[in-house]
C-alpha cells in the first residue's frame, strides 16, 4: 500500500513539474506562473476593428486577480525569468496587464533593480521590458 501511495505522489509531482502553457506557442512556465497560465489559450485574446489586440475580459480579470494575490516584488522577477524562457509580445502584454494593477513607481523600481543582473541575456530582457513598460498604457 505504501509503495502505491509513493508511486502516485511521484507521478503527480512529475506531471506538475512538466506542465506546459499553450498561448501563442508552447513553453513551460515558471512554477509560480503555472496556475495562472493553466486555463489560458489564444481564445482569451481579442482584436478590435482597428486590429488592436490584447487580453479579453476573462484574461484581464485573471490578471487583476493575480495582481491582488501576489506581490510585485516576487512576481516581476518571475515574469522576467519567464520571458527569458519564452519571449513573446503577447506574454509581455499579459504581464503588463498584471503590472498595471500595482503602483507604477513600484514596478519601475523593481525593473530598475533587475538591470544589474550578471547575465547579459537577462539584462537584455530587462532593457526591452523597461522600454516597453514605460510606453505601456492600459
Secondary structure, DSSP 8 states (H G I E B T S, - for coil): -HHHHHHHHHHHHHHHHT--EESSSEE---GGGHHHHTT--GGGEEE-TT--EEE-HHHHHHHHHHHHHS-HHHHHHHHHHHHHHS--HHHHHHHHHHHTTS-HHHHHHHHHHHTT-S-HHHHHHHHHHHHHHHH---
